[in-house]
Amino acid sequence: MSLKVAVVTGSTGGIGEATAKWFSEQGYAVVVNSSRSVAAGEALAQALPNSIYIQGAIGGDFDAEGFISQVVGHYGQIDVLVNNAGFTHVIPHHDLNAATVDIFRQIFDVNLFGTWALSVAAMPALQASGGSIVNISSIAGLRPTGSSIPYAASKAALNHLTVLMAKVIGPNVRINAVAPGLIDTEWTQDWDVIRGFVQQVAPLKRSGKPEDVAALIYALATTPYITGQVVATDGGLTLAT
């Protein structure tokens, strides 16, 4: 198949949707995915040339091998895997009792274990195509911040997973991660206090757009001599915190 294929999990809104559209604009066939928003996923896939939608909740009982088999069965290849699907609970960091072990498990199940399972399942196809993986992390994995301690810990673990995998899946497959700061999405639309802080202290004086992250994801996926890197896309916020 002459078309290149990008799989983008959690791609019916925010960073994931922007990434799916970005890859499509560069001529990729895109596999759109979501856990629940089926109508939105199907509509997006129909709007993107040569693209398909596959429902599936990453983590838990998710059949990663079955998911990848559907993709390879349809396209015959996978060139890029963007592990964007994520999950969190908003818990103040000082409320240690609220951050239960069950909540840790729920968050790690999606943010780390689901990413691992899908990456391993996709590895034969990626090895065959000389492809790449981009994991979507967070500056919460780089600094003591984020929606909750379990979430931040899961992203820190994802960062290290990225580095560890980079050492063993080369030279045919590359893997990197992006660590967004505050990005303007439906999820963050009411975060005016945090947005004001970012506008005050970040060198670029603004929060990010999903397209800002999508541009970096595409660059990491297609730049041939970079692997094992976790790149912040935060307007310089981590320089000031």
TIVEXFI-165180 format. One record per residue (C-alpha): residue number from 0; z, y, x. Coordinates in Angstrom, 3 decimals, always signed. Example, Ala and Ser with C-alpha at 12.3 -4.5 7.8 and 13.67 -1.06 7.14 Angstrom:
R  seq        zz        yy        xx
R    0    +7.800    -4.500   +12.300
R    1    +7.140    -1.060   +13.670
! end
This chain:
R  seq        zz        yy        xx
R    0    +0.000    +0.000    +0.000
R    1    -0.954    +3.419    +1.410
R    2    +1.713    +5.312    -0.521
R    3    +5.102    +5.628    +1.124
R    4    +8.079    +4.738    -1.060
R    5   +11.443    +6.510    -1.243
R    6   +14.407    +5.083    -3.142
R    7   +16.850    +7.800    -4.240
R    8   +20.027    +6.615    -5.945
R    9   +21.828    +8.870    -8.389
R   10   +18.690   +10.939    -8.842
R   11   +18.816   +12.360   -12.374
R   12   +20.599   +15.575   -11.452
R   13   +21.734   +17.855    -8.670
R   14   +20.960   +16.849    -5.103
R   15   +19.472   +13.516    -6.129
R   16   +16.971   +15.005    -8.556
R   17   +15.969   +17.713    -6.095
R   18   +15.477   +15.048    -3.428
R   19   +13.339   +12.871    -5.691
R   20   +11.130   +15.859    -6.482
R   21   +10.946   +16.884    -2.821
R   22    +9.749   +13.471    -1.673
R   23    +7.263   +13.338    -4.540
R   24    +5.841   +16.701    -3.507
R   25    +5.261   +15.238    -0.044
R   26    +3.218   +12.406    -1.551
R   27    +5.852    +9.683    -1.824
R   28    +6.263    +7.271    -4.687
R   29    +9.886    +7.620    -5.765
R   30   +12.286    +5.114    -7.269
R   31   +14.530    +7.133    -9.578
R   32   +17.963    +5.699   -10.332
R   33   +21.035    +6.463   -12.405
R   34   +23.973    +4.584   -13.847
R   35   +23.893    +5.970   -17.397
R   36   +21.341    +8.760   -17.980
R   37   +18.444    +6.456   -18.788
R   38   +16.374    +8.943   -20.786
R   39   +16.593   +11.552   -18.033
R   40   +15.706    +8.966   -15.408
R   41   +12.702    +7.697   -17.301
R   42   +11.496   +11.248   -17.963
R   43   +11.795   +12.198   -14.301
R   44    +9.957    +9.074   -13.154
R   45    +7.166    +9.799   -15.623
R   46    +6.886   +13.345   -14.287
R   47    +6.583   +12.199   -10.664
R   48    +3.266   +10.514    -9.767
R   49    +3.415    +6.789    -8.977
R   50    +7.172    +6.687    -9.560
R   51    +9.444    +4.323   -11.489
R   52   +12.967    +4.335   -12.883
R   53   +15.491    +1.546   -12.331
R   54   +18.894    +1.765   -13.974
R   55   +21.918    +0.562   -12.064
R   56   +25.468    +1.660   -11.281
R   57   +25.932    +1.501    -7.518
R   58   +29.083    -0.389    -6.515
R   59   +31.141    -2.796    -8.566
R   60   +29.048    -5.668    -9.857
R   61   +25.786    -3.930    -8.944
R   62   +23.117    -6.424    -7.899
R   63   +21.839    -4.695    -4.768
R   64   +19.512    -7.531    -3.813
R   65   +18.070    -7.669    -7.326
R   66   +17.525    -3.910    -7.297
R   67   +15.686    -4.045    -3.977
R   68   +13.661    -7.034    -5.172
R   69   +12.438    -4.969    -8.127
R   70   +11.345    -2.181    -5.810
R   71    +9.582    -4.456    -3.336
R   72    +8.044    -6.443    -6.184
R   73    +6.526    -3.274    -7.605
R   74    +5.477    -1.438    -4.436
R   75    +5.534    -4.080    -1.719
R   76    +7.547    -1.865    +0.618
R   77   +10.369    +0.628    +1.088
R   78   +10.061    +3.460    +3.596
R   79   +13.124    +5.579    +2.847
R   80   +16.483    +4.824    +1.231
R   81   +18.559    +7.833    +0.188
R   82   +22.085    +6.731    -0.703
R   83   +22.992    +9.650    -2.940
R   84   +25.000    +7.990    -5.728
R   85   +28.640    +8.980    -5.493
R   86   +31.885    +9.094    -7.418
R   87   +35.151   +11.008    -7.317
R   88   +38.345   +11.878    -9.125
R   89   +39.558   +15.471    -8.886
R   90   +43.151   +15.238    -7.658
R   91   +45.092   +17.993    -5.846
R   92   +45.747   +16.816    -2.316
R   93   +49.485   +17.449    -2.629
R   94   +49.752   +15.075    -5.617
R   95   +50.115   +11.904    -3.581
R   96   +51.337    +9.794    -6.485
R   97   +48.208   +10.546    -8.513
R   98   +45.957    +9.183    -5.765
R   99   +46.640    +5.570    -6.627
R  100   +45.305    +2.531    -4.837
R  101   +43.153    +1.801    -7.897
R  102   +41.530    +5.230    -7.596
R  103   +40.940    +4.632    -3.889
R  104   +39.230    +1.361    -4.791
R  105   +37.043    +2.975    -7.474
R  106   +35.851    +5.712    -5.143
R  107   +35.314    +3.510    -2.096
R  108   +33.522    +0.962    -4.280
R  109   +30.712    +3.430    -4.952
R  110   +30.765    +5.781    -1.976
R  111   +31.137    +3.166    +0.757
R  112   +30.776    -0.414    -0.466
R  113   +27.826    +0.335    -2.756
R  114   +26.041    +2.192    +0.016
R  115   +26.676    -0.685    +2.409
R  116   +25.422    -3.331    -0.017
R  117   +22.223    -1.469    -0.862
R  118   +21.503    -0.643    +2.777
R  119   +21.915    -4.264    +3.844
R  120   +19.764    -5.481    +0.948
R  121   +17.021    -3.007    +1.863
R  122   +17.132    -3.744    +5.590
R  123   +14.326    -6.366    +5.712
R  124   +11.948    -4.012    +3.893
R  125   +12.979    -1.073    +6.055
R  126   +12.558    -3.123    +9.225
R  127    +9.064    -4.068    +8.091
R  128    +8.051    -0.464    +7.398
R  129    +9.886    +1.187   +10.283
R  130   +11.799    +3.153    +7.693
R  131   +14.976    +5.175    +7.543
R  132   +18.199    +5.629    +5.593
R  133   +19.863    +8.918    +4.720
R  134   +23.428    +8.770    +3.427
R  135   +24.786   +11.661    +1.384
R  136   +28.240   +12.475    +2.653
R  137   +30.229   +15.714    +2.364
R  138   +31.985   +18.236    +4.556
R  139   +35.086   +16.667    +2.992
R  140   +34.409   +13.840    +5.437
R  141   +34.498   +16.330    +8.326
R  142   +37.344   +18.640    +7.307
R  143   +40.603   +18.086    +5.340
R  144   +39.131   +19.318    +2.057
R  145   +37.311   +17.942    -0.987
R  146   +37.986   +16.977    -4.594
R  147   +40.673   +14.446    -3.634
R  148   +42.095   +12.624    -0.635
R  149   +40.460    +9.318    -1.677
R  150   +37.082   +11.056    -1.948
R  151   +37.415   +12.752    +1.435
R  152   +38.516    +9.500    +3.053
R  153   +35.519    +7.677    +1.552
R  154   +33.130   +10.249    +2.999
R  155   +34.782   +10.092    +6.415
R  156   +34.328    +6.322    +6.289
R  157   +30.687    +6.795    +5.267
R  158   +30.116    +9.052    +8.262
R  159   +31.444    +6.420   +10.640
R  160   +29.490    +3.688    +8.870
R  161   +26.355    +5.730    +9.515
R  162   +27.086    +5.932   +13.231
R  163   +28.025    +2.257   +13.509
R  164   +24.865    +1.113   +11.736
R  165   +22.676    +3.358   +13.874
R  166   +23.742    +1.406   +16.953
R  167   +22.537    -1.920   +15.576
R  168   +19.553    -1.333   +13.272
R  169   +17.304    +0.408   +15.793
R  170   +14.704    +0.682   +17.077
R  171   +12.767    -0.010   +13.878
R  172   +15.155    +1.648   +11.422
R  173   +16.940    +4.986   +11.716
R  174   +19.992    +6.105    +9.758
R  175   +21.551    +9.553    +9.415
R  176   +23.805   +11.395    +6.996
R  177   +23.941   +14.862    +5.503
R  178   +27.267   +16.511    +4.739
R  179   +26.789   +19.192    +2.080
R  180   +29.247   +21.964    +1.462
R  181   +29.467   +23.694    -1.911
R  182   +26.179   +23.116    -3.724
R  183   +25.333   +24.776    -7.039
R  184   +25.005   +21.932    -9.545
R  185   +26.170   +21.231   -13.072
R  186   +29.245   +19.589   -11.545
R  187   +30.257   +22.755    -9.633
R  188   +29.142   +25.428   -12.099
R  189   +32.744   +26.403   -12.955
R  190   +33.998   +26.490    -9.356
R  191   +33.994   +30.287    -9.202
R  192   +37.080   +30.583    -7.000
R  193   +35.681   +28.206    -4.398
R  194   +32.272   +29.874    -4.631
R  195   +33.873   +33.249    -3.980
R  196   +35.657   +31.840    -0.933
R  197   +32.405   +30.452    +0.443
R  198   +30.628   +33.761    -0.111
R  199   +33.412   +35.505    +1.769
R  200   +33.871   +33.288    +4.834
R  201   +30.675   +31.259    +5.387
R  202   +28.235   +32.892    +7.835
R  203   +25.356   +32.606    +5.341
R  204   +27.529   +34.126    +2.575
R  205   +26.378   +31.867    -0.241
R  206   +26.748   +28.448    -1.748
R  207   +23.855   +26.038    -1.376
R  208   +21.089   +24.949    -3.695
R  209   +20.161   +21.293    -4.233
R  210   +16.805   +22.057    -2.622
R  211   +18.597   +23.160    +0.562
R  212   +20.023   +19.672    +0.886
R  213   +16.798   +17.952    -0.168
R  214   +14.927   +19.727    +2.627
R  215   +17.359   +18.378    +5.223
R  216   +17.294   +14.882    +3.731
R  217   +13.511   +14.822    +4.007
R  218   +13.629   +16.142    +7.564
R  219   +16.106   +13.480    +8.671
R  220   +14.130   +10.766    +6.904
R  221   +10.870   +11.678    +8.599
R  222   +11.835   +12.974   +12.051
R  223   +11.194    +9.996   +14.349
R  224   +13.636   +10.675   +17.203
R  225   +16.981   +11.203   +15.490
R  226   +19.496    +8.583   +14.411
R  227   +23.237    +8.220   +14.008
R  228   +23.812   +11.887   +13.189
R  229   +25.948   +13.487   +10.489
R  230   +24.520   +16.942    +9.815
R  231   +26.425   +19.535    +7.808
R  232   +24.410   +21.643    +5.392
R  233   +27.044   +24.123    +4.319
R  234   +25.855   +27.607    +5.236
R  235   +28.159   +27.447    +8.250
R  236   +31.324   +26.957    +6.180
R  237   +32.749   +24.409    +8.615
R  238   +32.565   +27.065   +11.339
R  239   +35.087   +29.136    +9.413
R  240   +37.461   +26.414    +8.199
! end
